[in-house]
């Protein structure tokens, strides 16, 4: 077999540290599956950077920051910042000094977040992507750098967010000899961020693409309706399984059993009494807040008169 004409393809390796009796030893671990999770703030930052791009600029790039698991197979992308760059038909220029300055400033605020890769707008990878990725691979050092792309052209009316890692291709190791391998990516957000995301989702269904903040009572009503809808959907699924129209799923059954087991058994009369009591407390807080707001407004007007 002629090895000179053979295409050599290798997965990116992950460095691990083995603690020995004398000193830690660095080893190459077996290739493992990579998974990434992205905070929604990263998407908004990328879109804001794209909207503020220079005239005639097709795409923008930036640095991704986050944390890694101990073995490097799981990456949590939490924030990012833009990096100025210029692409022409002959070359690509990246402002490395700006990149390192921004990273040093960010480390002063969030010392736990490190460079995990870079992002770019656009659905396709061009011939400069490998060169830029090689630069970020040197910044990441021992672990594979993550490349995130976002389709700002809204092909199929979707952002089309994808993540990649680079695998070396070819007989000799060169900067542009690599193949981008897709890896799984999901959105991870905190409970406090969910309310804001749901509010933005509601604005999509309006003609003006805007929505007002819900009051406490409206928010409570909406939450109750959502819980009722979920209960009806679960009840319909259970009835379909019992009737034999839908095949049983052991995983779903265990999950439902665990969920039902944590629900405390409360008498309906006691539950209604507790709910009304908490509702009255909520109404009292709202009343006091409105009274304090009114008093402050009256005080400001009196100051202007004096």
N, C-alpha and C positions, 0 to 999 in steps of 0.2 A: 504493500500500500504506500502510495506516495504521500508522505506527511507534509510536504511543502505546499500542496494544494488543498490541505484539510482545513476546514473552518473550526477553530477552537473557541468554545463558548463555556464560560464559567460564571457561576453565581457569585455575588459579592460576599466576601467572608466577613465574619464578625469576630473581633478580638475579645478574648476573655482573659481574666486574671486568675491564676492559680496560686493560692497562698501556700508556700512551702515552709520548711523549717527555717531556712536562712533568709530568703528574700522572695518577693512575689515574682512569678514567671508569667510572661505574656504568651498566649497560645492562640492559634487560629481554630475557632470552633466550627463545627459542621454548619452549613447553610441552613437557616431556619426561615419559617414564613414570617414576613413582615406585615405589621398592621399599624395603621395610623389613625389618629382621631384629631379632629380639627375643631377649635373653638369658633363659634359664629363671628366673633370679633375679627378674626383673620379675614373672612370673606368681605366684611364691610370695609376693612382697611385696604384690601386689594382693589375693590371697586372704586373707592375714593381716590386712590392713586391713579387708576386708569382714567377717571373723569378729569383729573387735574394734569394730565399728560401734556407735553408740548405739542404744538401744531405739527402735523405731519408724522408723528410718531405712531407706529403701528401697534407696538406692544410695550409693556413696562415690566420691570423685574424688581425683586426685592428679596430680603433675607427673612427666613423663617426661624422663629425662636420657640423653644419648648423644652421638654424634659424627655429622657429616655429611660427605659427599664434597665435593669442591671445587665442583662444579656444583649441589650440593644435591639431586640426584635420588635418592641412596642414603642411607638413615638407619639407623644402628646404635643401637638402644635398649638401653642397658646397665644402667640402674638407675632407681629412682623413689623418691618419698616421698609420703606422704599429705598432703592439704590439707583442713582442716576446712571444711565448708560446710553450709548449711541451705537446704532447698527447701520452699516452701509453695505454695499454689495461686496466690498473688499475686506472689511475688517469690522470688529466689534470692540468697543471701549467701555470699560466698567470703572467707575470711580471707587477704587479700592480704599483710598484714604477716607472718603466719606463713610464708606461701609464700616471701617474699623472704628472711626470716631463715634458713630451711632451705637455700635455694639458696646463700646466702653461706657457710654452714658447710660445705656440700658442696663448694663451689669450693676451700676450703682443703685438702681431702683429695684431690679429683680435679679439678685445674684444667682438664683437657682436655675434660671433659664439660660440655655446655651444655644448655639447655632446648630440647627438640625437640617438645614437645607435652604432652598430658595424657591421662589414662585415666579410665574410668568403668565401673562394674559395671552389668550389665543388657544384654539382647540388643537393646533398642530405644532409639532416640534420641528424647528428649522435646523440648518447646518451649524448654527452658532450655539445651539443648546448644549452640545457635548463640551464645547470649550468653556462655557460658563459653569457647567456642572463640574468640570475638572477643578476649577478654582474653588468652588464651595466644598468639593471633596477634600481638598487640602485644609480647608478651614475646620471641617468636621473631624479630620484626623482618622482615628481608629474605626469609626462606624460609617456605614454607608449614608451618603447624603440623600435627603428626600427632595424630589422635584414635584411641585404642585402646579398644575395648570388650571386656568379658569377660562371658559369660553364666554368672553364678554360680548360676542356677536349674537348670543342667545339662539344658537342653532337648535331647532326643534323646541323653541321657547323654554330652554333650560340653560343654566349656567355651565353645566357639564364639567364639574370639578373632578379632576383625576390626580392621582399621585403615582410617582414612579421612583424606582431606584435604578442605577446604572450597573450593567454587567459588562466586564471587559470582553471584547471580541477581537479575534485576529491572532496572528502568530507573534507579532511584536506589540509591546505596550506603548500606545501613543495616546495623546490627549483626546483625539476625536475617534478613537477606536473603541466604541462602547455601544451598547444597545439598551434602551430604556425599557425596563420591565414593569408593567403595571402591578400595583399592590393594593390591597383593600384599604378603603378610607370611609370613615363615618364621622358624623357630626356629634360632638360631645359638648353639652352645655350644663350649667348649673341650674338649680331650681329657680333661683332669683331671676335668671335670664329668660326663663320660659315665658313669663308674662309679656315681656317686651317683644319676643319673637311672635307670639300669638297675635299681639296687637298689629304688628307689621303685616302678618298674613291676612288679617281682616281688611286692611287697607287695599289689598290687591283686588278685592271683590267690589269696590266702590268705583263710581265713574270718575271721581276727582283724585283717586289714588291716595286718599287721606282719611284718617279716622280720629275721633276724639277719645280721650281717656274715659274709661268707664268709671262710674261711681262705685262705692263700696257695695251698695245694694245690687246694682246691675252685675257687678263682678260675681257676687254670691249667687245670683240667679243663674248666670251663665255656667258657673261651676256645677251647680245642682243639675242643670239640664245635661251637661256633659257626662256626669256620673250616671244619670238615669239612662242615657243613650248607651253607655258602655254596658250597664247591667242588662238592658234589653238585648243587646247583641250577644252577650255571653249566654243569657237564658235561651235565646233562639238556637245557639250552637249546641248547647246541652240537650235540648229537646230533639234536635236533628240527629244527634248521636244515639239517643235512646230509641228514636223511631227507626234507626238503621239506614237513614238516607245519606248520612255522612259518616265516613270511616272514623273510628276512634283514634285519637292521638295520645299516646302515653305521656309525652312531654307536656302537652297542654293540660292533660288531666292532673298531673302532679302539681303543676303551677296553680291551677284553680283550687286544688285541695289545700295547698300551703296558704293561698290568699284567704280562703274561707276560714281556715283554722285560726288565723290571727284576729279575726273580727270578734269583738267581745259580744256576749249574749246579753242584750239589754231589753228590758220590758218596753213595749211600744209607748205606753203611757209615760214612763220615766224618760224615755228618749225625747218625746215631744216636750216634756217639761224642761229638760236640760237645754234643748234647742231654743225654746222661747226665752229662757233666761239669758243665754248668750246673745241672742238677737237683741234683747232689750239693752244689754250692756253695749253692744255695737252702736245702737241708735243713740244712746247717751253720749258716747264718745264723739259721734258725728255732730250731735247738737252742741256740745261744749266747744268743739273745734270751730264750728260756724260762728258761735258767739264770740270766741276770741278773735276770729278774723274780722268780725264786724266792729268790735271795740278798737282794734288797731286801725281800721280804716277811718273811724270817727276821730281817733286821736290825731291822725295825720292831717285831716282837714281842719281841725281846731288849731294845730300848729301853724298852718298856712294863714289862718285868719288872724292869729296873734302876730 
